[in-house]
Amino acid sequence: MSTTQHKTRVNDARGFTLIELLIALIITSIIVLAGFTILTTSNKATRANTQTVATQSNVRSAMELMSRDLKMAGFGMTGPVGNCPTAIVPSDNTPAGADSGPDAVSMVVPAVSNANAQWVLSAQAAAPANQIQLSSAHVSDMATLGLANGSVVSLGGAFSVQVTAVNAGTGVITLAAPIVAPAVFPAKTTTTPQGPDTPVYLLQCVTYQVIRPPDTNNVCAGNAPCLVRGVPAAANNCDVAASPCIPIVDGIEDLQLAYACDGCVSTINGGVPDGTIDDQPTTPSGFDVSDFVTNSTWATPPLTPDKVRLIQLSIVARQTATDVGMGDTNAAGTFTAAPLQVSDHNAAADTGYYNAAQYQQQRRRVLVRTISTRNMGL
């Protein structure tokens, strides 16, 4: 082997120089850092998208739940039910001006069975009877939802009356007044098991209300803000200790209701409903959004809640967790976005609703729907 060949093989076996190793390390670090950045950004984007989808789902769920009950409000009631003197009991946050917080609303709706598809008569009821017969299982189920002396039941949504006595053992419910002649409410029989039957409904005065931080009574079970529903001791009052209202949708931070009525303007048809939504005095230009009343106690005739025919329901939901990173920070004191305006809500005057220090980096979704009150004014 020549000397030249030996030197070449020795040079070939030297490996990498220090400079080459450093260059390789730098390139590897850049690749790893780029990959980590892409992974982190993707993870944050996925989390943000998940929160956005959850927020949209929450606001839609809240809208569907409230819309369903508002459409059914009344349900054949012929007198006060619990704390609801009328089918709908509005509660405007600031009746004299723009709201600085959420509205609330109570309404009369039928309770939903826990164990049975539907409560029905097990024996025909006809005028002038003052008792109705159900199965003991149905009456026991109704009792778990509040059926007691003083409750109001509805037969087929056509006749409602107060209860004076309940016998869960026999399934007999005694009524405060007899069924009005010539009404007849049929029941299934052994000879016609598929025949007509009359459902029996337990009417309740339920309240929808938004509870927001600090939630001193822990109505939202640590998840304020939230939308709650229940049968409180007083209409539109879920925010109390030992509240009977339960959280049904998390992340709901604002609720605004406006009402269009028929017969609530004394100068129109003498204040008598005529089948047409009233043109409010300040905007005599045919039906438009300005005919929805947003600031009222609904206590002075003819402006009373029994005249309500349409409801504009606005719900605001925010994501239940803050975003992490994504480069969209909003430091307190530098937030310049315009306040969100929903119905007559004065967001600028409500630090709990639109406060940069408390709610920065919180995405919101707003849903607005106009609802017809099917069971009122019949």
C-alpha contacts under 8 A as a table, 3 or more apart, distances in Angstrom:
res1	aa1	res2	aa2	distance
1	M	5	Q	6.59
1	M	6	H	6.92
2	S	5	Q	5.40
2	S	6	H	6.45
3	T	6	H	5.16
3	T	7	K	6.37
4	T	7	K	5.32
4	T	8	T	6.39
5	Q	8	T	5.18
5	Q	9	R	6.43
6	H	9	R	5.36
6	H	10	V	6.33
7	K	10	V	5.09
7	K	11	N	6.21
8	T	11	N	5.16
8	T	12	D	6.22
9	R	12	D	5.00
9	R	13	A	6.41
10	V	13	A	5.32
10	V	14	R	6.76
11	N	14	R	5.49
12	D	15	G	7.34
16	F	20	E	5.93
16	F	21	L	6.47
17	T	20	E	5.21
17	T	21	L	6.39
18	L	21	L	5.09
18	L	22	L	6.22
19	I	22	L	5.12
19	I	23	I	6.21
20	E	23	I	5.16
20	E	24	A	6.15
21	L	24	A	5.07
21	L	25	L	6.06
22	L	25	L	5.01
22	L	26	I	6.15
23	I	26	I	5.16
23	I	27	I	6.24
24	A	27	I	5.21
24	A	28	T	6.11
25	L	28	T	5.10
25	L	29	S	6.04
26	I	29	S	5.08
26	I	30	I	6.20
27	I	30	I	5.15
27	I	31	I	6.32
28	T	31	I	5.16
28	T	32	V	6.15
29	S	32	V	5.10
29	S	33	L	5.93
30	I	33	L	5.12
30	I	34	A	6.04
31	I	34	A	5.17
31	I	35	G	6.17
32	V	35	G	5.10
32	V	36	F	6.10
33	L	36	F	5.03
33	L	37	T	6.05
34	A	37	T	5.08
34	A	38	I	6.18
35	G	38	I	5.14
35	G	39	L	6.13
36	F	39	L	5.00
36	F	40	T	6.02
37	T	40	T	5.12
37	T	41	T	6.00
38	I	41	T	5.19
38	I	42	S	5.98
39	L	42	S	5.13
39	L	43	N	6.11
40	T	43	N	5.07
40	T	44	K	6.21
41	T	44	K	5.13
41	T	45	A	6.06
41	T	326	M	7.28
42	S	45	A	5.05
42	S	46	T	6.06
43	N	46	T	5.08
43	N	47	R	6.22
44	K	47	R	5.08
44	K	48	A	6.09
44	K	323	D	7.92
44	K	324	V	6.91
44	K	325	G	7.46
44	K	326	M	6.86
45	A	48	A	5.05
45	A	49	N	6.05
45	A	326	M	7.56
46	T	49	N	5.09
46	T	50	T	6.08
47	R	50	T	5.04
47	R	51	Q	6.19
48	A	51	Q	5.14
48	A	52	T	6.14
48	A	323	D	6.42
49	N	52	T	5.00
49	N	53	V	6.16
50	T	53	V	5.19
50	T	54	A	6.15
51	Q	54	A	5.00
51	Q	55	T	6.08
51	Q	319	Q	5.89
51	Q	320	T	7.42
51	Q	321	A	7.50
52	T	55	T	5.08
52	T	56	Q	6.25
52	T	319	Q	6.64
52	T	363	R	7.35
53	V	56	Q	5.15
53	V	57	S	6.13
54	A	57	S	4.98
54	A	58	N	6.09
54	A	319	Q	7.28
55	T	58	N	5.04
55	T	59	V	6.33
55	T	251	G	7.19
55	T	317	A	6.22
55	T	318	R	6.02
55	T	319	Q	5.16
55	T	320	T	7.61
55	T	364	R	7.37
55	T	365	R	6.81
56	Q	59	V	5.38
56	Q	60	R	6.23
56	Q	317	A	7.66
56	Q	365	R	6.36
57	S	60	R	5.20
57	S	61	S	6.07
58	N	61	S	5.11
58	N	62	A	6.17
58	N	249	V	6.21
58	N	250	D	6.89
58	N	251	G	7.07
58	N	252	I	7.45
58	N	317	A	6.91
59	V	62	A	5.15
59	V	63	M	6.15
59	V	252	I	6.97
59	V	315	I	6.68
59	V	316	V	6.80
59	V	317	A	5.48
59	V	365	R	7.03
59	V	366	V	7.30
59	V	367	L	6.77
60	R	63	M	5.05
60	R	64	E	6.15
60	R	367	L	7.44
61	S	64	E	5.20
61	S	65	L	6.19
61	S	249	V	7.31
62	A	65	L	5.30
62	A	66	M	6.18
62	A	227	L	7.48
62	A	249	V	6.32
62	A	252	I	7.91
62	A	315	I	7.69
63	M	66	M	5.35
63	M	67	S	5.79
63	M	315	I	7.07
63	M	367	L	7.52
63	M	369	R	7.99
64	E	67	S	5.14
64	E	68	R	6.06
65	L	68	R	5.45
65	L	69	D	6.65
66	M	69	D	5.33
66	M	70	L	6.06
66	M	208	Y	7.73
67	S	70	L	5.13
67	S	71	K	6.07
67	S	371	I	6.69
68	R	71	K	5.35
68	R	72	M	6.51
69	D	72	M	5.12
69	D	73	A	5.94
69	D	107	M	7.61
69	D	109	V	6.36
70	L	73	A	5.05
70	L	107	M	7.12
70	L	371	I	7.35
70	L	372	S	7.99
70	L	373	T	6.36
71	K	371	I	6.74
71	K	372	S	6.12
71	K	373	T	4.77
71	K	374	R	5.51
71	K	375	N	7.21
72	M	75	F	5.84
72	M	108	V	7.98
72	M	109	V	6.24
72	M	373	T	6.93
72	M	374	R	6.42
72	M	375	N	6.10
73	A	87	A	5.47
73	A	88	I	6.51
73	A	107	M	5.63
73	A	108	V	5.13
73	A	109	V	5.39
73	A	373	T	6.79
73	A	374	R	7.68
73	A	375	N	6.27
73	A	376	M	7.34
74	G	77	M	5.45
74	G	86	T	7.57
74	G	87	A	4.30
74	G	88	I	7.37
74	G	107	M	7.22
74	G	108	V	5.15
74	G	109	V	6.34
74	G	375	N	5.66
74	G	376	M	6.29
75	F	108	V	7.17
75	F	109	V	6.37
75	F	110	P	7.31
75	F	154	S	7.92
75	F	157	G	5.57
75	F	158	A	7.89
75	F	375	N	5.78
76	G	154	S	7.02
76	G	157	G	4.97
76	G	158	A	5.29
76	G	159	F	6.22
76	G	160	S	6.32
76	G	375	N	6.97
77	M	80	P	7.53
77	M	81	V	7.65
77	M	87	A	7.48
77	M	108	V	7.99
77	M	154	S	7.31
77	M	157	G	7.91
77	M	159	F	7.24
77	M	160	S	5.36
77	M	161	V	7.86
78	T	159	F	7.50
78	T	160	S	5.96
78	T	161	V	7.30
79	G	85	P	7.08
79	G	86	T	7.67
79	G	160	S	7.96
79	G	161	V	7.80
80	P	83	N	7.29
80	P	84	C	5.74
80	P	85	P	4.28
80	P	86	T	6.28
81	V	84	C	5.22
81	V	85	P	6.38
81	V	86	T	7.83
81	V	108	V	6.87
81	V	151	S	7.44
81	V	152	V	6.28
81	V	203	L	6.96
81	V	204	Q	6.39
81	V	205	C	6.12
82	G	85	P	7.70
82	G	151	S	7.29
82	G	204	Q	6.63
82	G	205	C	5.69
83	N	205	C	6.17
83	N	233	A	7.49
83	N	234	A	5.90
83	N	235	A	5.35
84	C	87	A	6.63
84	C	88	I	7.16
84	C	89	V	6.44
84	C	106	S	7.07
84	C	107	M	6.67
84	C	108	V	6.74
84	C	205	C	5.58
84	C	235	A	6.56
85	P	89	V	7.67
86	T	89	V	6.39
86	T	107	M	7.72
86	T	108	V	7.75
86	T	305	P	6.85
86	T	306	D	6.17
87	A	107	M	5.37
87	A	108	V	5.15
87	A	305	P	7.79
87	A	306	D	6.84
87	A	376	M	7.32
88	I	105	V	7.21
88	I	106	S	5.84
88	I	107	M	4.37
88	I	108	V	6.71
88	I	305	P	6.22
88	I	306	D	7.22
89	V	105	V	5.80
89	V	106	S	4.99
89	V	107	M	6.04
89	V	235	A	7.50
89	V	236	N	7.85
89	V	305	P	6.56
90	P	104	A	6.70
90	P	105	V	4.81
90	P	106	S	6.59
90	P	297	T	7.68
90	P	298	W	7.27
90	P	305	P	7.26
91	S	103	D	5.91
91	S	104	A	5.09
91	S	105	V	5.54
91	S	236	N	6.71
91	S	297	T	7.20
92	D	95	P	5.43
92	D	99	D	7.56
92	D	102	P	7.99
92	D	103	D	4.99
92	D	104	A	6.69
92	D	257	L	7.75
92	D	294	T	7.37
92	D	295	N	6.56
92	D	296	S	6.86
92	D	297	T	7.06
93	N	99	D	5.39
93	N	100	S	6.96
93	N	101	G	6.09
93	N	102	P	6.08
93	N	103	D	4.90
93	N	104	A	7.52
94	T	97	G	5.59
94	T	98	A	6.27
94	T	99	D	4.85
94	T	100	S	7.08
94	T	295	N	6.95
95	P	98	A	7.79
95	P	99	D	7.71
95	P	294	T	7.73
95	P	295	N	4.42
95	P	296	S	4.77
95	P	297	T	5.86
96	A	295	N	5.99
96	A	296	S	6.99
97	G	295	N	6.20
98	A	295	N	7.48
98	A	344	D	5.30
98	A	345	H	5.60
98	A	346	N	5.36
99	D	102	P	7.31
99	D	103	D	7.96
99	D	344	D	6.17
99	D	345	H	4.62
99	D	346	N	5.42
100	S	345	H	6.17
100	S	346	N	5.44
100	S	347	A	6.42
100	S	349	A	5.72
100	S	350	D	4.83
101	G	254	D	7.05
101	G	345	H	7.08
101	G	346	N	8.00
101	G	347	A	7.98
101	G	350	D	6.40
101	G	353	Y	7.19
102	P	209	Q	7.79
102	P	210	V	6.42
102	P	253	E	7.65
102	P	254	D	5.01
102	P	255	L	4.84
102	P	256	Q	6.01
102	P	345	H	7.92
103	D	209	Q	7.16
103	D	210	V	7.74
103	D	254	D	7.79
103	D	255	L	5.54
103	D	256	Q	5.24
103	D	257	L	6.65
104	A	207	T	7.32
104	A	208	Y	5.90
104	A	209	Q	4.81
104	A	210	V	7.21
104	A	236	N	5.87
104	A	255	L	7.21
104	A	256	Q	7.76
105	V	207	T	5.74
105	V	208	Y	5.56
105	V	209	Q	6.85
105	V	236	N	5.79
106	S	205	C	6.36
106	S	206	V	5.36
106	S	207	T	4.13
106	S	208	Y	6.28
106	S	235	A	5.97
106	S	236	N	5.63
107	M	204	Q	7.98
107	M	205	C	5.41
107	M	206	V	5.56
107	M	207	T	6.60
108	V	203	L	6.36
108	V	204	Q	5.45
108	V	205	C	4.58
108	V	206	V	6.37
109	V	203	L	5.57
109	V	204	Q	5.63
109	V	205	C	6.67
109	V	206	V	7.11
110	P	201	Y	5.64
110	P	202	L	5.37
110	P	203	L	4.41
110	P	204	Q	6.04
111	A	145	L	7.29
111	A	201	Y	6.86
111	A	202	L	5.50
111	A	203	L	6.10
111	A	204	Q	6.42
113	S	116	N	5.56
113	S	117	A	6.66
113	S	118	Q	6.52
113	S	119	W	7.49
113	S	141	D	7.01
113	S	142	M	7.15
114	N	141	D	6.95
115	A	141	D	6.73
116	N	119	W	6.78
116	N	138	H	7.29
116	N	141	D	7.81
118	Q	199	P	6.69
118	Q	200	V	7.86
119	W	134	L	7.69
119	W	138	H	5.77
119	W	199	P	5.59
119	W	200	V	5.40
119	W	201	Y	7.03
120	V	134	L	6.37
120	V	138	H	7.80
120	V	187	A	7.33
120	V	197	D	6.63
120	V	198	T	5.54
120	V	199	P	4.17
120	V	200	V	5.28
121	L	124	Q	6.76
121	L	125	A	7.84
121	L	132	I	7.14
121	L	133	Q	5.78
121	L	134	L	4.77
121	L	135	S	7.62
121	L	186	P	7.42
121	L	187	A	5.28
121	L	188	K	7.67
121	L	197	D	6.70
121	L	198	T	5.77
121	L	199	P	6.44
121	L	200	V	6.75
122	S	133	Q	5.71
122	S	134	L	4.75
122	S	135	S	6.17
122	S	187	A	5.46
122	S	188	K	6.46
122	S	189	T	7.73
123	A	132	I	7.51
123	A	133	Q	5.58
123	A	134	L	7.02
123	A	186	P	7.16
123	A	187	A	5.23
123	A	188	K	7.34
123	A	189	T	7.77
124	Q	132	I	7.97
124	Q	133	Q	7.82
124	Q	184	V	7.43
124	Q	185	F	5.79
124	Q	186	P	4.55
124	Q	187	A	4.97
125	A	129	A	6.66
125	A	131	Q	7.75
125	A	132	I	6.07
125	A	133	Q	7.75
125	A	184	V	5.98
125	A	185	F	5.09
125	A	186	P	6.46
125	A	187	A	7.94
126	A	129	A	5.82
126	A	179	I	6.52
126	A	181	A	7.65
126	A	182	P	7.49
126	A	183	A	5.90
126	A	184	V	4.27
126	A	185	F	6.00
127	A	130	N	8.00
127	A	178	P	6.64
127	A	179	I	4.66
127	A	180	V	5.47
127	A	181	A	4.79
127	A	182	P	5.92
127	A	183	A	5.80
127	A	184	V	6.56
128	P	178	P	5.12
128	P	179	I	5.12
128	P	180	V	6.28
128	P	181	A	6.28
129	A	132	I	7.64
129	A	178	P	5.17
129	A	179	I	5.66
130	N	174	T	6.05
130	N	175	L	5.07
130	N	176	A	7.07
130	N	177	A	5.97
130	N	178	P	4.11
130	N	179	I	6.20
131	Q	172	V	6.70
131	Q	173	I	5.62
131	Q	174	T	4.43
131	Q	175	L	5.64
131	Q	178	P	7.66
132	I	172	V	5.85
132	I	173	I	5.42
132	I	174	T	6.63
132	I	175	L	7.77
133	Q	171	G	5.77
133	Q	172	V	4.77
133	Q	173	I	6.55
134	L	138	H	6.42
134	L	139	V	6.58
134	L	171	G	4.91
134	L	172	V	6.31
134	L	173	I	7.90
135	S	138	H	5.28
135	S	139	V	6.47
135	S	170	T	7.32
135	S	171	G	4.99
136	S	139	V	5.14
136	S	140	S	6.04
136	S	168	A	5.28
136	S	169	G	5.54
136	S	170	T	5.60
136	S	171	G	4.10
136	S	172	V	7.90
137	A	140	S	5.15
137	A	141	D	6.13
137	A	168	A	7.65
137	A	171	G	7.55
138	H	141	D	5.06
138	H	142	M	6.21
138	H	171	G	7.42
139	V	142	M	5.00
139	V	143	A	6.13
139	V	167	N	7.77
139	V	168	A	5.37
139	V	171	G	5.57
139	V	172	V	7.90
140	S	143	A	4.99
140	S	144	T	6.53
140	S	168	A	5.40
140	S	171	G	7.99
141	D	144	T	5.35
141	D	145	L	6.97
142	M	145	L	5.26
142	M	146	G	6.63
142	M	147	L	5.48
142	M	202	L	7.18
143	A	146	G	5.10
143	A	147	L	4.29
143	A	148	A	6.62
143	A	168	A	7.94
144	T	147	L	7.08
146	G	151	S	7.68
147	L	151	S	5.80
147	L	166	V	7.88
147	L	202	L	7.00
148	A	151	S	5.52
148	A	163	V	7.13
148	A	164	T	7.85
148	A	165	A	7.13
148	A	166	V	6.38
149	N	162	Q	7.99
149	N	163	V	5.38
149	N	164	T	4.78
149	N	165	A	5.42
149	N	166	V	6.87
150	G	162	Q	5.85
150	G	163	V	5.29
150	G	164	T	6.03
151	S	162	Q	5.64
151	S	163	V	5.34
151	S	164	T	7.95
151	S	202	L	7.55
151	S	203	L	7.52
152	V	160	S	6.64
152	V	161	V	5.49
152	V	162	Q	4.29
152	V	163	V	5.83
152	V	202	L	6.20
152	V	203	L	5.55
152	V	204	Q	7.56
153	V	160	S	5.50
153	V	161	V	5.75
153	V	162	Q	6.40
153	V	163	V	7.03
153	V	200	V	6.78
153	V	201	Y	5.44
153	V	202	L	4.60
153	V	203	L	5.63
154	S	157	G	5.37
154	S	158	A	6.79
154	S	159	F	5.41
154	S	160	S	4.04
154	S	161	V	6.56
154	S	200	V	5.78
154	S	201	Y	4.99
154	S	202	L	6.47
154	S	203	L	6.86
155	L	158	A	5.92
155	L	159	F	5.26
155	L	160	S	6.29
155	L	185	F	7.52
155	L	198	T	6.65
155	L	199	P	6.21
155	L	200	V	4.88
155	L	201	Y	6.48
156	G	159	F	7.01
156	G	185	F	8.00
156	G	198	T	5.55
156	G	199	P	5.13
156	G	200	V	6.01
156	G	201	Y	7.26
157	G	160	S	7.24
157	G	200	V	7.99
157	G	201	Y	7.40
159	F	179	I	7.75
161	V	175	L	6.54
161	V	176	A	6.67
161	V	177	A	6.73
162	Q	175	L	5.96
162	Q	176	A	5.43
162	Q	177	A	7.54
163	V	166	V	7.50
163	V	173	I	6.97
163	V	174	T	5.93
163	V	175	L	4.65
163	V	176	A	5.67
164	T	173	I	7.83
164	T	174	T	5.63
164	T	175	L	5.58
164	T	176	A	5.55
165	A	173	I	5.94
165	A	174	T	4.99
165	A	175	L	7.22
166	V	171	G	7.69
166	V	172	V	6.35
166	V	173	I	4.80
166	V	174	T	6.42
167	N	170	T	5.70
167	N	171	G	5.65
167	N	172	V	5.33
167	N	173	I	6.31
168	A	171	G	4.92
168	A	172	V	6.96
175	L	178	P	6.68
179	I	183	A	6.87
180	V	183	A	5.95
181	A	184	V	7.99
185	F	197	D	7.49
185	F	198	T	5.87
186	P	196	P	6.47
186	P	197	D	5.20
186	P	198	T	5.78
187	A	195	G	7.78
187	A	196	P	6.33
187	A	197	D	4.08
187	A	198	T	5.88
188	K	192	T	6.35
188	K	193	P	5.46
188	K	194	Q	6.92
188	K	195	G	5.64
188	K	196	P	6.12
188	K	197	D	5.23
189	T	192	T	5.14
189	T	193	P	5.42
189	T	195	G	7.45
190	T	193	P	5.41
192	T	195	G	5.09
204	Q	231	V	7.26
205	C	231	V	6.12
205	C	235	A	7.37
206	V	229	R	6.74
206	V	230	G	5.32
206	V	231	V	4.75
206	V	232	P	7.45
206	V	235	A	7.66
207	T	228	V	7.93
207	T	229	R	5.51
207	T	230	G	5.52
207	T	231	V	6.16
207	T	232	P	7.15
207	T	235	A	6.49
207	T	236	N	5.39
207	T	237	N	7.37
207	T	238	C	7.18
207	T	245	C	7.89
208	Y	227	L	6.99
208	Y	228	V	5.77
208	Y	229	R	4.76
208	Y	230	G	7.10
208	Y	236	N	7.17
208	Y	238	C	7.97
209	Q	227	L	5.86
209	Q	228	V	5.50
209	Q	229	R	6.73
209	Q	236	N	7.03
209	Q	237	N	7.80
209	Q	238	C	6.68
209	Q	255	L	7.73
210	V	225	P	6.97
210	V	226	C	5.75
210	V	227	L	4.59
210	V	228	V	6.23
210	V	252	I	6.82
210	V	253	E	6.40
210	V	254	D	6.57
210	V	255	L	6.69
211	I	215	D	6.45
211	I	219	V	7.28
211	I	220	C	6.93
211	I	224	A	6.40
211	I	225	P	5.46
211	I	226	C	5.55
211	I	227	L	6.43
211	I	228	V	7.22
211	I	239	D	6.93
211	I	253	E	7.45
212	R	215	D	5.80
212	R	224	A	5.27
212	R	225	P	4.18
212	R	226	C	6.72
212	R	253	E	6.40
213	P	216	T	7.73
213	P	224	A	5.63
213	P	225	P	6.12
213	P	352	G	7.69
214	P	224	A	7.53
215	D	218	N	5.25
215	D	219	V	6.59
215	D	220	C	7.18
215	D	224	A	6.55
216	T	219	V	7.98
217	N	239	D	6.97
217	N	240	V	6.20
217	N	241	A	5.19
217	N	242	A	7.57
218	N	221	A	5.18
218	N	222	G	6.09
218	N	241	A	7.99
219	V	222	G	7.74
219	V	228	V	7.98
219	V	238	C	8.00
219	V	239	D	6.77
219	V	240	V	7.78
219	V	241	A	7.84
219	V	242	A	8.00
219	V	243	S	6.61
219	V	245	C	7.43
219	V	246	I	7.00
219	V	247	P	7.09
220	C	223	N	5.21
220	C	224	A	5.27
220	C	225	P	7.02
220	C	226	C	6.00
220	C	228	V	7.52
220	C	246	I	7.37
220	C	247	P	5.48
221	A	224	A	7.52
221	A	247	P	7.66
223	N	226	C	6.76
223	N	250	D	6.63
223	N	251	G	7.83
224	A	250	D	7.14
224	A	251	G	7.07
225	P	250	D	6.48
225	P	251	G	5.36
225	P	252	I	5.80
225	P	253	E	5.33
226	C	247	P	6.27
226	C	248	I	7.41
226	C	249	V	5.71
226	C	250	D	4.37
226	C	251	G	5.23
226	C	252	I	4.82
226	C	253	E	6.46
227	L	247	P	5.77
227	L	248	I	5.91
227	L	249	V	5.22
227	L	250	D	6.43
227	L	251	G	7.72
227	L	252	I	5.63
227	L	253	E	7.73
228	V	238	C	7.53
228	V	245	C	5.85
228	V	246	I	5.20
228	V	247	P	4.18
228	V	248	I	5.48
228	V	249	V	7.16
229	R	238	C	7.79
229	R	245	C	5.05
229	R	246	I	5.57
229	R	247	P	6.55
229	R	248	I	6.73
230	G	238	C	7.26
230	G	244	P	5.82
230	G	245	C	3.81
230	G	246	I	6.11
231	V	235	A	7.90
231	V	244	P	6.17
231	V	245	C	6.29
232	P	235	A	6.44
232	P	236	N	7.54
232	P	237	N	6.14
232	P	238	C	5.78
232	P	243	S	6.82
232	P	244	P	5.64
232	P	245	C	6.48
233	A	237	N	7.47
234	A	237	N	5.64
237	N	240	V	7.06
238	C	243	S	5.87
238	C	244	P	7.18
238	C	245	C	5.66
239	D	243	S	6.60
240	V	243	S	5.23
243	S	246	I	7.67
247	P	250	D	7.24
249	V	252	I	6.71
250	D	320	T	7.33
251	G	317	A	5.37
251	G	318	R	5.28
251	G	319	Q	6.04
251	G	320	T	5.44
252	I	255	L	7.82
252	I	315	I	7.28
252	I	316	V	5.94
252	I	317	A	4.28
252	I	318	R	6.41
253	E	315	I	7.99
253	E	316	V	5.89
253	E	317	A	5.69
253	E	318	R	6.81
253	E	353	Y	7.23
254	D	315	I	5.85
254	D	316	V	4.95
254	D	317	A	7.07
254	D	353	Y	7.64
255	L	313	L	7.59
255	L	314	S	5.89
255	L	315	I	4.83
255	L	316	V	6.50
256	Q	313	L	6.14
256	Q	314	S	5.09
256	Q	315	I	6.56
256	Q	342	V	6.96
256	Q	343	S	6.21
256	Q	344	D	7.63
256	Q	345	H	7.20
257	L	294	T	6.95
257	L	311	I	6.73
257	L	312	Q	5.68
257	L	313	L	4.86
257	L	314	S	6.29
257	L	343	S	7.28
258	A	292	F	5.38
258	A	293	V	5.36
258	A	294	T	4.70
258	A	311	I	5.76
258	A	312	Q	5.04
258	A	313	L	6.74
258	A	343	S	7.20
259	Y	292	F	4.82
259	Y	293	V	5.02
259	Y	294	T	6.66
259	Y	308	V	6.26
259	Y	309	R	7.52
259	Y	310	L	5.85
259	Y	311	I	4.63
259	Y	312	Q	6.25
260	A	277	I	6.51
260	A	278	D	7.32
260	A	291	D	6.01
260	A	292	F	4.44
260	A	293	V	6.09
260	A	308	V	5.85
260	A	309	R	5.97
260	A	310	L	4.98
260	A	311	I	6.26
261	C	264	C	6.06
261	C	277	I	5.57
261	C	278	D	5.99
261	C	292	F	7.75
261	C	307	K	5.18
261	C	308	V	4.19
261	C	309	R	5.14
261	C	310	L	6.67
262	D	265	V	7.89
262	D	272	V	7.71
262	D	273	P	5.03
262	D	274	D	6.87
262	D	275	G	6.66
262	D	276	T	5.99
262	D	277	I	4.74
262	D	278	D	5.21
262	D	307	K	5.41
262	D	308	V	6.49
262	D	309	R	6.53
263	G	266	S	7.18
263	G	268	I	7.14
263	G	269	N	7.47
263	G	270	G	7.81
263	G	271	G	4.47
263	G	272	V	4.67
263	G	273	P	4.06
263	G	274	D	7.01
263	G	277	I	7.87
263	G	278	D	6.60
263	G	302	P	6.83
263	G	303	L	7.76
263	G	307	K	6.03
264	C	271	G	5.66
264	C	272	V	7.69
264	C	273	P	7.82
264	C	278	D	7.11
264	C	301	P	7.32
264	C	302	P	4.69
264	C	303	L	4.35
264	C	304	T	6.73
264	C	307	K	6.24
265	V	268	I	5.61
265	V	270	G	7.66
265	V	271	G	5.30
265	V	278	D	6.68
265	V	280	Q	7.11
265	V	281	P	7.79
265	V	302	P	6.50
265	V	303	L	6.83
266	S	269	N	7.14
266	S	270	G	5.00
266	S	271	G	4.00
266	S	272	V	7.77
266	S	302	P	6.46
267	T	270	G	5.53
267	T	271	G	6.44
268	I	271	G	5.68
268	I	272	V	7.60
268	I	278	D	7.18
269	N	272	V	5.59
269	N	273	P	7.42
269	N	274	D	7.26
271	G	302	P	6.11
273	P	276	T	7.40
273	P	307	K	7.47
277	I	287	F	7.00
277	I	309	R	7.47
278	D	287	F	7.64
278	D	291	D	7.06
279	D	283	T	6.62
279	D	284	P	5.51
279	D	285	S	7.12
279	D	286	G	6.12
279	D	287	F	6.16
279	D	291	D	5.86
280	Q	283	T	5.55
280	Q	284	P	6.31
280	Q	290	S	7.54
280	Q	291	D	5.32
281	P	284	P	5.85
283	T	286	G	7.89
283	T	290	S	6.91
283	T	291	D	7.35
285	S	288	D	7.84
287	F	290	S	7.94
287	F	291	D	6.38
288	D	291	D	5.73
288	D	292	F	7.99
289	V	292	F	5.84
290	S	293	V	7.55
292	F	311	I	7.79
292	F	312	Q	7.46
293	V	296	S	7.12
294	T	343	S	7.57
294	T	344	D	6.45
297	T	300	T	7.69
298	W	301	P	7.93
298	W	303	L	5.56
298	W	304	T	4.76
298	W	305	P	5.89
299	A	303	L	6.74
299	A	304	T	5.66
299	A	305	P	7.93
300	T	303	L	5.56
300	T	304	T	6.35
301	P	304	T	5.60
303	L	307	K	7.29
304	T	307	K	5.93
304	T	308	V	7.74
305	P	308	V	5.39
306	D	376	M	6.96
306	D	377	G	7.26
307	K	376	M	7.82
307	K	377	G	7.04
308	V	311	I	7.54
308	V	373	T	7.47
308	V	376	M	7.53
309	R	372	S	6.08
309	R	373	T	5.38
309	R	374	R	7.95
309	R	376	M	6.99
309	R	377	G	7.64
310	L	370	T	6.74
310	L	371	I	5.60
310	L	372	S	4.72
310	L	373	T	6.00
311	I	370	T	5.57
311	I	371	I	5.06
311	I	372	S	6.51
311	I	373	T	7.48
312	Q	368	V	7.01
312	Q	369	R	5.78
312	Q	370	T	4.40
312	Q	371	I	6.32
313	L	368	V	5.60
313	L	369	R	5.33
313	L	370	T	6.20
313	L	371	I	7.39
314	S	342	V	6.68
314	S	343	S	6.95
314	S	366	V	7.11
314	S	367	L	5.79
314	S	368	V	4.38
314	S	369	R	6.65
315	I	366	V	5.76
315	I	367	L	5.40
315	I	368	V	6.49
316	V	364	R	6.74
316	V	365	R	5.78
316	V	366	V	4.59
316	V	367	L	6.65
317	A	364	R	5.49
317	A	365	R	5.28
317	A	366	V	6.49
318	R	362	Q	6.27
318	R	363	R	5.57
318	R	364	R	4.17
318	R	365	R	6.30
319	Q	322	T	7.24
319	Q	362	Q	6.07
319	Q	363	R	5.77
319	Q	364	R	6.49
321	A	362	Q	7.50
322	T	360	Q	7.88
322	T	361	Q	5.86
322	T	362	Q	5.76
323	D	326	M	7.47
323	D	361	Q	6.06
323	D	362	Q	7.23
325	G	328	D	6.84
325	G	329	T	7.21
326	M	329	T	7.92
328	D	361	Q	7.14
329	T	360	Q	7.58
329	T	361	Q	6.46
330	N	334	T	6.77
330	N	335	F	5.96
330	N	356	A	7.45
330	N	360	Q	5.94
330	N	361	Q	6.63
331	A	334	T	5.71
331	A	335	F	6.73
331	A	356	A	7.43
331	A	357	A	7.28
331	A	360	Q	7.45
332	A	335	F	6.42
332	A	356	A	5.32
332	A	357	A	4.71
332	A	360	Q	7.59
333	G	356	A	7.13
333	G	357	A	7.62
335	F	356	A	6.18
339	P	347	A	5.90
339	P	348	A	6.23
339	P	354	Y	6.91
340	L	347	A	6.34
340	L	354	Y	7.99
341	Q	344	D	7.26
341	Q	345	H	5.91
341	Q	346	N	6.61
341	Q	347	A	6.22
342	V	345	H	5.31
342	V	346	N	8.00
346	N	349	A	5.68
346	N	350	D	6.84
347	A	350	D	5.15
347	A	351	T	7.65
347	A	353	Y	6.49
347	A	354	Y	6.17
348	A	351	T	7.15
348	A	354	Y	7.03
350	D	353	Y	5.37
350	D	354	Y	6.41
350	D	355	N	7.88
351	T	354	Y	5.42
351	T	355	N	4.96
352	G	355	N	5.97
352	G	358	Q	7.77
354	Y	359	Y	6.80
355	N	358	Q	5.41
355	N	359	Y	5.68
355	N	360	Q	7.40
356	A	359	Y	5.35
356	A	360	Q	4.87
357	A	360	Q	5.96
359	Y	362	Q	5.68
373	T	376	M	5.85
375	N	378	L	6.32
